[in-house]
Every structure is written in structure tokens, then in C-alpha cells.
Amino acid sequence: MANKKSEIKFLVELDENKIPEKLRWTAQDGGVELEETKAVMLAIWDNKAKESLRIDLWTKDMPVDEMKQFFHQTLVAMADTYNRATADEKMTATMKDFCDYFAEKLELTK
């Protein structure tokens, strides 16, 4: 029996200066088909070089206030993922404290 495969695709439309104008993504297993977005942050672990690789894209019309929210929510998600991956409660709490500080300084708290 073959292993199931799942594919996630990103479609990037660039202007003449190679700046993203439109970003769309598809994840058929998740029911997403060419859904438009304004920003993507993707981290990939290169286990041979033992370093992370990054793909950070955002459209030129991404509002700055939404970018700040996106960063905050990404930092919170990273803290949660770190906790699930390492079970390091102490560092997770430190990371969450920073997330709270980040939100406070950017006046993201409601």
C-alpha cells in the first residue's frame, strides 16, 4: 500500500519589478483551492546544512496593521509549536511573555 501524499501549492503573481501583486494557495486536502492571501511565511529545515531556510512573501498592498497582527499571531503559533515539539514549558512561557510584550508595544491588545 502506497503512502498517501498531500500537496500544498503557492501561486505568486509578480509585477514588472518582481514584487508580489497577488498570492494564492491551494491545499486540496484542506479544502482550499486558489485562496487569495496577502502574506506567506514558510520555514524549511535543511537537515544536511542544519539551518532553516525562509520564504517570506507579502503583496505590496498588505496593510501594515495587518502585517503586525500576522507577525504577532505567527509568534504565538511558534511558541505553541515549540511547546508541542519540545515540551519545554519554561521556554514556552518566556516566549509567550514576549508575545504579550510584542502585542502591548504594537498596541494590538484589545
C-alpha positions as CSV (number, residue, x, y, z in Angstrom):
1,M,0.0,0.0,0.0
2,A,1.5,3.4,-1.0
3,N,1.8,6.2,1.4
4,K,-0.7,9.0,1.0
5,K,0.7,12.2,-0.5
6,S,-0.6,15.7,0.0
7,E,0.4,18.7,-1.9
8,I,0.4,22.4,-1.0
9,K,0.9,24.9,-3.7
10,F,1.6,28.7,-3.8
11,L,1.0,30.8,-6.8
12,V,2.8,34.1,-6.9
13,E,1.9,36.8,-9.4
14,L,4.7,39.4,-9.7
15,D,4.7,42.9,-11.1
16,E,7.4,44.1,-13.6
17,N,9.8,44.7,-10.6
18,K,9.3,41.1,-9.3
19,I,7.2,42.4,-6.3
20,P,4.3,40.1,-5.4
21,E,1.0,41.5,-6.5
22,K,-1.2,38.5,-5.8
23,L,-0.6,35.4,-3.7
24,R,-2.9,32.3,-3.9
25,W,-2.6,28.9,-2.3
26,T,-4.1,25.5,-2.7
27,A,-4.3,22.7,-0.2
28,Q,-6.8,20.2,-1.6
29,D,-6.8,18.0,1.5
30,G,-7.8,21.1,3.5
31,G,-10.5,22.1,1.0
32,V,-8.5,25.2,-0.1
33,E,-8.4,26.0,-3.8
34,L,-6.6,29.1,-5.1
35,E,-7.5,31.0,-2.0
36,E,-6.1,34.6,-2.1
37,T,-3.9,35.8,0.7
38,K,-1.7,38.9,1.4
39,A,1.3,37.2,3.1
40,V,3.1,33.9,3.4
41,M,5.9,32.9,5.8
42,L,7.4,29.5,5.3
43,A,10.2,27.9,7.2
44,I,12.0,24.9,5.9
45,W,14.6,22.9,7.9
46,D,17.7,21.9,5.8
47,N,18.8,18.8,7.8
48,K,22.1,18.5,5.8
49,A,23.2,22.0,6.4
50,K,21.5,22.1,9.9
51,E,19.9,25.5,9.1
52,S,16.5,26.9,8.4
53,L,15.5,28.3,5.1
54,R,12.9,31.0,4.7
55,I,10.4,32.1,2.2
56,D,8.7,35.3,3.2
57,L,6.3,36.9,0.7
58,W,3.7,39.6,1.0
59,T,1.8,41.7,-1.5
60,K,2.6,45.3,-2.0
61,D,-1.0,46.1,-0.8
62,M,-0.6,44.2,2.5
63,P,-1.7,46.8,5.2
64,V,1.0,47.4,7.8
65,D,-1.5,47.0,10.7
66,E,-2.4,43.5,9.3
67,M,1.3,42.7,8.9
68,K,1.7,43.5,12.6
69,Q,-1.2,41.2,13.5
70,F,0.2,38.5,11.2
71,F,3.6,38.7,12.9
72,H,2.1,38.5,16.4
73,Q,-0.1,35.6,15.6
74,T,2.8,33.8,13.9
75,L,5.0,34.3,17.0
76,V,2.2,32.9,19.3
77,A,1.8,29.9,16.9
78,M,5.6,29.3,17.0
79,A,5.5,29.3,20.8
80,D,2.7,26.7,20.7
81,T,4.6,24.6,18.1
82,Y,7.8,24.9,20.2
83,N,6.0,23.6,23.2
84,R,4.4,20.6,21.3
85,A,7.8,19.8,19.8
86,T,10.0,20.1,22.9
87,A,7.7,20.0,25.9
88,D,9.8,22.9,27.3
89,E,7.2,24.6,29.4
90,K,9.7,27.2,30.8
91,M,10.9,28.5,27.5
92,T,7.4,28.4,26.1
93,A,6.2,30.6,28.9
94,T,9.1,33.0,28.2
95,M,8.2,33.1,24.5
96,K,4.5,33.8,25.4
97,D,5.6,36.6,27.7
98,F,7.5,38.1,24.7
99,C,4.4,37.7,22.5
100,D,2.4,39.6,25.1
101,Y,5.1,42.3,25.2
102,F,5.1,42.5,21.4
103,A,1.3,42.9,21.3
104,E,1.4,45.6,24.0
105,K,4.2,47.6,22.3
106,L,2.3,47.5,19.0
107,E,-1.0,48.2,20.7
108,L,-2.5,45.0,19.4
109,T,-4.2,44.2,22.6
110,K,-7.9,44.7,22.6
